[in-house]
């Protein structure tokens, strides 16, 4: 019986080896080839000196034929549309794409008129080989306007916050970004206070070079004891909760806000004054 089993097993092994030696490679048919954008959005500044590029890929077998991708643009449904050859130019609307990725270059056109950020859609309309087109067939392109009236104070800041509670011991340093508020050209969104990602809104008076932050705005649980609120403080660590924080602006982008008061507004430590700071914001 054992001899029969051994002979039978040997026969199966020989057959399997013969089959394995005649395996056919897995074929990647052209029906499986696909073209698409490598990302779904692209943002550039109007005054960028270097054009921006986006990638179009062809996913297929290594020996698949290249294809020519035809692009179209659309602004349907966009509130502030970007106009080709007025707000931007394209390197081409027909891009030769081999297996892998190819690029299309978008060059913004700078002007001296503030219109707000503009957008357009770049769409893969077809390709010469009739390959499938990915669901990611549309790129949303945003051109950021650099003529905002508050542009001197839009950007990234290093903030030195000097403590009134214990100068030198409780001082803090933050990295804060400011960005436009779409519906109000006098306001900026401020993110990064004490390391949080919760924004507060500041109103800037360009004529009088002042900045105002309404009291009671919260900026998240910055220190682990509860949500923090902003108020006008005093040098003896009291808060004037019905008055806004105010500061001054410099034309070089520097911001100075004194008596920056912070209070915990919820949780078991609600009502506790965290500190009052004298803050200097230096633009990078």
Secondary structure per residue as TSV (DSSP state, phi and psi in degrees):
chain	resnum	aa	ss	phi	psi
A	1	X	-	360.0	-45.7
A	2	X	H	-60.5	-39.2
A	3	X	H	-62.9	-39.9
A	4	X	H	-64.8	-42.5
A	5	X	H	-62.8	-43.8
A	6	X	H	-62.4	-45.5
A	7	X	H	-62.5	-41.0
A	8	X	H	-65.2	-41.4
A	9	X	H	-64.5	-39.8
A	10	X	H	-63.8	-40.3
A	11	X	H	-62.0	-43.9
A	12	X	H	-61.4	-41.9
A	13	X	H	-62.0	-42.5
A	14	X	H	-62.4	-43.9
A	15	X	H	-61.4	-45.1
A	16	X	H	-62.0	-41.0
A	17	X	H	-63.8	-40.6
A	18	X	H	-64.4	-40.3
A	19	X	H	-65.8	-42.7
A	20	X	H	-65.3	-31.5
A	21	X	H	-72.3	-15.7
A	22	X	T	-113.2	23.4
A	23	X	-	-64.2	142.4
A	24	X	-	-97.4	141.6
A	25	X	-	-65.0	148.9
A	26	X	-	-71.7	126.9
A	27	X	-	-94.1	136.6
A	28	X	-	-102.6	94.8
A	29	X	-	-69.3	157.9
A	30	X	G	-63.7	-20.7
A	31	X	G	-67.2	-16.3
A	32	X	G	-95.7	-6.9
A	33	X	-	-71.4	145.0
A	34	X	E	-147.1	143.2
A	35	X	E	-118.4	150.4
A	36	X	E	-175.2	171.9
A	37	X	E	-79.4	144.3
A	38	X	S	-77.7	-16.2
A	39	X	-	-141.8	166.5
A	40	X	S	-103.2	-10.3
A	41	X	E	-149.4	156.3
A	42	X	E	-148.3	130.1
A	43	X	E	-121.4	134.5
A	44	X	E	-138.4	158.4
A	45	X	E	-90.4	146.2
A	46	X	T	-57.1	-36.0
A	47	X	T	-99.6	19.3
A	48	X	-	-60.1	129.9
A	49	X	S	-81.5	-19.6
A	50	X	S	-110.7	125.3
A	51	X	-	-59.5	155.5
A	52	X	E	-99.3	149.1
A	53	X	E	-123.9	150.5
A	54	X	E	-129.4	154.0
A	55	X	E	-100.7	140.0
A	56	X	E	-117.2	128.9
A	57	X	E	-109.7	153.7
A	58	X	E	-121.5	111.4
A	59	X	E	-96.4	111.5
A	60	X	S	-164.7	177.7
A	61	X	-	-62.1	153.6
A	62	X	T	-57.7	-30.0
A	63	X	T	-98.1	13.9
A	64	X	-	-68.5	146.7
A	65	X	-	-67.2	142.5
A	66	X	-	-62.5	162.9
A	67	X	E	-136.5	154.1
A	68	X	E	-102.2	116.9
A	69	X	E	-91.5	129.7
A	70	X	E	-100.8	128.8
A	71	X	E	-109.5	148.6
A	72	X	E	-129.8	163.0
A	73	X	E	-119.2	152.3
A	74	X	E	-148.5	148.1
A	75	X	-	-126.2	19.4
A	76	X	T	-61.7	127.0
A	77	X	T	82.8	0.8
A	78	X	-	-93.2	130.3
A	79	X	S	-68.2	-44.4
A	80	X	S	-121.0	89.1
A	81	X	B	-78.5	145.1
A	82	X	-	-89.4	135.8
A	83	X	-	-104.0	127.1
A	84	X	B	-61.8	138.8
A	85	X	T	69.8	0.3
A	86	X	T	-114.1	-44.3
A	87	X	T	-106.6	-17.2
A	88	X	E	-165.5	164.2
A	89	X	E	-130.3	154.6
A	90	X	E	-109.1	142.6
A	91	X	S	-62.4	-34.7
A	92	X	-	-173.4	157.9
A	93	X	S	-105.3	3.0
A	94	X	E	-127.5	113.7
A	95	X	E	-116.7	123.4
A	96	X	E	-79.7	123.3
A	97	X	E	-124.1	119.4
A	98	X	-	-92.8	176.1
A	99	X	S	-56.2	124.1
A	100	X	E	120.1	-133.2
A	101	X	E	-134.4	147.1
A	102	X	E	-129.8	164.4
A	103	X	E	-115.8	150.1
A	104	X	E	-122.8	134.8
A	105	X	E	-103.4	134.2
A	106	X	E	-118.3	122.3
A	107	X	E	-111.6	115.5
A	108	X	E	-71.7	152.6
A	109	X	-	-110.6	119.2
A	110	X	-	-80.0	148.4
A	111	X	-	-145.3	178.5
A	112	X	S	-113.2	25.7
A	113	X	-	-117.6	132.3
A	114	X	-	-85.6	120.7
A	115	X	-	-125.8	-5.1
A	116	X	-	88.5	171.7
A	117	X	-	-64.2	142.0
A	118	X	E	-118.6	156.0
A	119	X	E	-139.3	159.1
A	120	X	E	-155.1	162.7
A	121	X	E	-102.5	133.2
A	122	X	E	-107.0	123.5
A	123	X	E	-124.0	135.2
A	124	X	E	-80.6	111.3
A	125	X	E	-88.7	-39.1
A	126	X	E	-166.8	174.6
A	127	X	E	-146.8	151.6
A	128	X	T	-66.0	-23.7
A	129	X	T	-93.6	-2.4
A	130	X	-	69.4	23.2
A	131	X	-	-65.3	156.9
A	132	X	E	-61.4	149.0
A	133	X	E	-108.3	130.4
A	134	X	-	-62.1	158.9
A	135	X	S	-60.8	-27.4
A	136	X	-	-86.7	67.7
A	137	X	-	-102.7	2.3
A	138	X	E	-129.8	131.8
A	139	X	E	-110.1	126.2
A	140	X	E	-91.5	116.0
A	141	X	E	-105.8	126.0
A	142	X	E	-114.8	128.6
A	143	X	E	-109.2	111.4
A	144	X	E	-78.9	128.7
A	145	X	-	-75.7	129.6
A	146	X	S	-97.2	9.7
A	147	X	-	-103.3	17.4
A	148	X	-	-56.3	137.7
A	149	X	T	-60.3	-19.8
A	150	X	T	-105.5	21.2
A	151	X	G	-60.4	-25.6
A	152	X	G	-62.8	-22.7
A	153	X	G	-116.7	18.7
A	154	X	-	-103.4	126.6
A	155	X	E	152.0	-154.1
A	156	X	E	-108.7	135.3
A	157	X	E	-124.3	143.5
A	158	X	E	-96.1	119.9
A	159	X	E	-107.7	122.4
A	160	X	E	-98.8	114.7
A	161	X	E	-109.4	106.0
A	162	X	E	-91.6	123.9
A	163	X	E	-74.6	137.6
A	164	X	S	-84.3	-21.4
A	165	X	S	-71.0	-45.7
A	166	X	S	-156.6	84.8
A	167	X	T	-57.2	134.8
A	168	X	T	89.8	-29.9
A	169	X	T	-98.0	-41.2
A	170	X	S	-108.7	15.7
A	171	X	-	-62.7	151.8
A	172	X	E	-128.9	158.9
A	173	X	E	-132.6	128.1
A	174	X	E	-124.5	155.9
A	175	X	E	-112.5	116.4
A	176	X	E	-120.9	140.8
A	177	X	E	-114.7	143.3
A	178	X	E	-118.5	141.6
A	179	X	E	-145.8	157.1
A	180	X	E	-64.9	150.2
A	181	X	E	-94.9	118.9
A	182	X	T	-54.3	-37.0
A	183	X	T	-98.2	5.3
A	184	X	E	-148.4	112.4
A	185	X	E	-77.0	-0.3
A	186	X	E	-104.5	0.9
A	187	X	E	-119.9	150.3
A	188	X	E	-127.6	146.7
A	189	X	E	-91.9	130.6
A	190	X	E	-114.2	122.4
A	191	X	E	-128.0	137.6
A	192	X	-	116.8	5.0
A	193	X	G	-60.9	123.6
A	194	X	G	54.7	27.4
A	195	X	G	85.7	6.5
A	196	X	-	-90.2	169.1
A	197	X	-	-113.8	18.9
A	198	X	-	-94.3	122.9
A	199	X	-	-80.3	152.8
A	200	X	E	-122.9	160.2
A	201	X	E	-109.2	130.9
A	202	X	E	-117.5	140.3
A	203	X	E	-104.9	129.4
A	204	X	E	-112.3	136.5
A	205	X	E	-108.2	101.5
A	206	X	T	-67.8	-31.6
A	207	X	T	-71.3	-43.7
A	208	X	T	-96.3	-1.6
A	209	X	T	55.5	53.0
A	210	X	E	-127.7	157.1
A	211	X	E	-129.1	138.8
A	212	X	E	-132.6	134.3
A	213	X	E	-123.8	119.3
A	214	X	-	-65.8	142.2
A	215	X	T	-71.4	156.0
A	216	X	T	88.5	-4.1
A	217	X	-	-67.8	140.2
A	218	X	B	-106.3	152.8
A	219	X	-	-134.3	30.2
A	220	X	-	90.7	179.6
A	221	X	-	-88.2	80.0
A	222	X	S	-71.6	-31.4
A	223	X	S	-118.9	0.7
A	224	X	S	90.7	9.5
A	225	X	S	-114.8	-2.0
A	226	X	S	138.5	171.5
A	227	X	-	-64.0	137.0
A	228	X	E	-100.3	142.6
A	229	X	E	-119.7	152.4
A	230	X	E	-100.7	135.4
A	231	X	E	-147.6	162.5
A	232	X	E	-75.8	129.2
A	233	X	E	-108.5	-178.7
A	234	X	-	-129.5	167.2
A	235	X	T	-72.9	-9.2
A	236	X	T	-104.3	22.8
A	237	X	S	67.8	28.5
A	238	X	-	-98.3	165.8
A	239	X	E	-119.9	141.0
A	240	X	E	-107.4	91.2
A	241	X	T	-76.9	-10.6
A	242	X	T	-104.5	12.0
A	243	X	S	-121.1	143.8
A	244	X	-	-75.5	160.1
A	245	X	E	-76.2	139.8
A	246	X	E	-132.4	152.1
A	247	X	E	-154.3	-172.8
A	248	X	E	-122.2	153.5
A	249	X	E	-114.4	145.7
A	250	X	-	-114.3	149.9
A	251	X	T	-66.1	-18.5
A	252	X	T	-82.5	3.0
A	253	X	S	101.6	-12.3
A	254	X	-	-67.4	142.1
A	255	X	E	-125.1	139.4
A	256	X	E	-130.3	119.5
A	257	X	E	-126.8	113.1
A	258	X	E	-94.2	160.7
A	259	X	E	58.4	44.8
A	260	X	E	-78.5	101.5
A	261	X	E	-98.6	138.4
A	262	X	E	-126.0	135.0
A	263	X	E	-135.8	142.3
A	264	X	E	-76.4	128.6
A	265	X	-	-110.9	-4.5
A	266	X	S	-149.0	172.0
A	267	X	S	83.5	-174.2
A	268	X	T	-65.7	-18.4
A	269	X	T	-104.6	16.3
A	270	X	T	-55.1	135.9
A	271	X	T	96.0	-12.3
A	272	X	-	-76.5	128.5
A	273	X	E	-79.0	118.4
A	274	X	E	-72.4	-50.9
A	275	X	E	-176.6	168.9
A	276	X	E	-125.5	133.3
A	277	X	E	-123.1	153.9
A	278	X	E	-104.2	111.1
A	279	X	E	-109.0	138.3
A	280	X	E	-123.4	125.0
A	281	X	E	-107.8	115.5
A	282	X	E	-109.9	122.6
A	283	X	E	-76.4	135.4
A	284	X	-	-75.1	360.0
